[in-house]
Amino acid sequence: MENANFRSGFATLIGRPNVGKSTLMNHLIGQKIAITSNKPQTTRNRIQTVYTSKEGQIVFLDTPGIHKAKNKLGEYMVNVAERTLKEVDVVLWLVEPTDFIGKGERHIAEQLKKANVPVILIMNKIDTVEKSKIEGFMDGYREIFDFADMIPVCALRGVNMERVIHAIFKYLPYGPKYYDDDTVTDQPQRQIAAELIREKALRCLEEEIPHGIAVSIEKMQERRGGEIMDIEATIICERDSHKGIIIGKGGAMLRKIGSQARHEIEKMLEMKVNLQLWVKVKKDWRDSDYMIKNFGYDKKEI
């Protein structure tokens, strides 16, 4: 029999790029779903993940950061983020601990006022400032928006995660589960594999290359006997000079990216992976509707 006190609904994480949304979601879910790097615009698609407990079920929509769009991909990302606000029961707004509230944050506050849903302010990265200053930083945000709740956290270290979950449940309606208990994400495995390769590329390349890369999975097939998964993937970049950097001297960089990505994909699939990587140049792909669709972004969102 269903628990009459069971709550279920949708929550979204929003905030400026690079504020720690994906890190927070990975911690709340307890698994790595969203890729993280120290570069902005790491999350490009809306990733749906599921948290289930005795108390209820939360379906998280992790959106790309809200920012001023500079190209078609940027416009797509902003549209996804802003439309999500109207589809959820509660919004988690992630900010960094500072007394400066810039134009970007004020823009988000205006979008949230239109959305008319409960908003929980999550002040992330509290390990980077003195504890005594946090309350003052929160007061600054109280002046620009009427929050349902405010919680200081450190997503990287998992500080205050239970408090975040409890606060979300407070604002979800009573109702049945949307997903089975063991569902963690609606992302197809191909897409997660592509994102893991992209994450490793962003991390290995550090500052050497802008984030204008995409990954296309050409083949993902289990061998007979189900012990090994063969994956062929192409890293797409925008310039010939980038291609050389991604491949590296004697192919060393591409091998490094492949080795790190293979390790993560094996953990996800719980089987051995044979990963083959190639690099192709497609100039200005971020400004092409066709190419954006081709790399797995939702046609309806463009």
N, C-alpha and C positions, 0 to 999 in steps of 0.2 A: 504494500500500500504506500502511496506517495505521502511524503511528509508535508503536512499542511503548512508548516512554517518555512518550507523550502522557497528560496528566492532565486530568480533567474532573470538575466537581462544583459544589456550591452553597455560596455564602458569603452571610452576611447582615451588615448594618451595624446595630448597635443603639446606643442611648445616649439620654440625656435630650433633650427637645426643644431645638432650636436649637444643638446642639453642632457641627453642620457635616457631617452624614451625606450630605445631598444634594450639597453642594459637593464632598465627597471622591469620591462616585461619579461625578459629572459629569467630574471630572478624570481618574479612572482609565479611564473609558470613552473620554474624549476628545471627548465631545459633550454637549450640554445635553439631558438627559432629565428629571431631577427639578427641580422649581422650587425656588428659594431666595429667602428674604426674611429680614429681621431679626426676624420675628415667630415665636413658637412655633407648633407644630401646622401647619406649612406642608405637610408631606407627610401625606396622609390615606389613600392607598391603598398597598398593597404594590407597588412598581414593580420589574419584572423587567428587568434589563439584562444584556448579554452582552459579555464581553471574550475575544477569541480571539487567540492568538499561536502561534508554533511550539511553545512549551512546553506549551500546553494551552488549555482553555477554562474560564472562570469565569462562572457564572451568578449575578449579584448580586440579592439580594432586599433592596430598601431599605424598611425598615418605618417606620411612624409611631413617634415617640418613646415610650418607656415612661414613663408618668406616672400620677398618681392621677386617675381619671376623674371628671368633674363632670356629664356628661350622656350621652345615648345615643351620640352621635358619639364622645365620649371613651372610653366602654366598648368600642365597636367597634374603635377604634384600638389600645387596649391589648391586646385579644384577638388582633388580627392580629399584633402585635409578639411577644407571648409564645408564640403557637403556632408561629411561624416558627422559633424556636430549636430545635424538635424535628425540623425538616425539612431541616437543612443539614449540611454536612461541616465547616464552620469558621465561627466567629463573630468579627466585628470589633467590639470594644466601643470606641466613641469617647468620650473624656473631655476635659475642659479642664485646662490645667496649673495645679493649685492644691494646697495641702497640706490643704485641707478636703475631707473625703469625707463628704458628707451622707447623709440618709436615702434619697434617691432612688437614689444610687449603690449603697448597701448593699442596697436592694431588688433592683436589677438583679443584683448579685453572687449573691444567694440564688436568683434565677430561673436563672442560669447554672449554678449547682451542680447543679440538678435536670436540666438539659439534657444534661449528660455529653458535650460536644463540645469540641474544642480551641478556646481563646479567645485571640485576639491583641488586646492592649491597644494602641489607637491614641491617643496623646496629641496632640490637635490644637491649633492656634493657638499653637504654640511661639514664634511671632514676637512674642507679647504679653508674654513674660517674659524675665528674664535667663537665658542659657544655663546658667550654673552651678547654677541651681535645679532644672532639669528632672529630673536623676537622683534628687534627693530626693523630688520629687513622685511619681516612679514607684515608689520604695521604699514610699511610703504605700499604693499600690495592691497591691503585692506582699503586704502584710500581710493583705489581705482576700480574695485569690483567687490560685490557682496558674495563672499564665498560660503559654501555650505560647510566646509571644513578646511583646515590648514594643517599639513603634516610635514615636519622636517625629516628628510631621509638621506641615506647614502646608498644609492642603488648598487654601486660597485661592491660594497661590503655587506649588503643585505640588511642594513640597519632600518628598523621600523616597518618591515614588509608586512607583518601581521596586522599592524595598525591600519595600513593602507587597505588591505583586503577587507577588514572589518568595516571600515568607513564606506567602502563601495557597496557592500551588502545592505547597509542602512538605507541606501537610495534605490535599490532594485525592487521591482514589484514581486509579489508572491506568484509562483507559477512553476510549471514542470521544466525538466531539462530540455535544452535544444539539441544536445549531443550526448553520446554514450560517455560513461565514466572515463574510458581510456582514450578518448579523443583529445589531442593536444593542439592540433592545427588543421586548417582546411587547405593549407598550401600543398600542392602536389609535390612529390619527392623530387621531380625534375627541377622544379623552381627553387626548392631549398638547396639542391646540389649546385645550381647555377649561382645562387647568392653566396654560398660558402666559398666557391672559387673566387667570386668577385671580392669578398672580404679579404681573403688571403692575398690577392693581388694588391688591394689598397694598402694592406699592412706592410707587405714586403717592399713595395715601391716607395713607401714613406712620402717624402716631399718631391720625389723626382718626377711625378706625373700628376696632372690634374685628375679629378674624379670622373672624367669623360670616358669611362670604360663600361662595356656591357659584356655579359657572358651568354652565349647561345649553346644549349645542349643539343648536339647533332644526333647522338645515339645514347640510349641508356637501356641496356639489355642484360638480363640475367643469363648466365651460361647454364647449360643442362646440368641438373644436379643441384642447382641453386646455391652454389658455394661462392661464386665470384660474379660481381656486376661489372660489365664492360661499359665504360662511359667515354664518349668522345665529345669534347667541348671546344668552342672557339672563343677566345677573348677578343672583343672588338674594341679598337681604339680609333682616335680621330686623326692621327698624324703618323707619317712614316717614321719620324724621329721617336715617337712613343713606342712604335713597334720594336725598334732596336733596344730600347730600355727594358721593355717587358721580357724580351727574349734573353737579354744579357750576354755577357762574353761567353762564347762557346755554349750558349743555351742554359747557363747556370741559373739565371733568375727564373726562367720558366720552369726549370726542374724544381727549384725551391718552392715556387707557388704551388706546383702540382703535388709535391710531397706533403706540404702542410694541408692542402685542400683534401687530398685523398684520406689523410688521417681523420679529419672531421667527418667526411662523408661516410667512412667506414663505421664511425661511432653511431651516426644517425641510422644507417641501414642495418647495422649489426651483422655485417658480412664483409669479406674481402672485396676490394675495388681495384680494377685495372683502369687507371685514368690517363687518357691521351689528350694533350692540350695543343692547340694551334693559336696563332695570332693573325688577325686580319685588320686592315685599315679600311674604315668606312667614314669618309670625311663628313663632318657636321651631322652625324646621326641624331644628335640631340635636338636638331631642328627639323627632323623629318617625321611626319605623322606615320608614314608607312613603316619606317624603321623602329619607331617607338613601339608600335603594335607588334612588330616582328620579334621584338625582344621580350615579349610576354607581358606588356602592360595592357590593362583592360581597355578594349576598344571604346566601351561606353563612357570611360572617364576622360577621353581625349576631346 
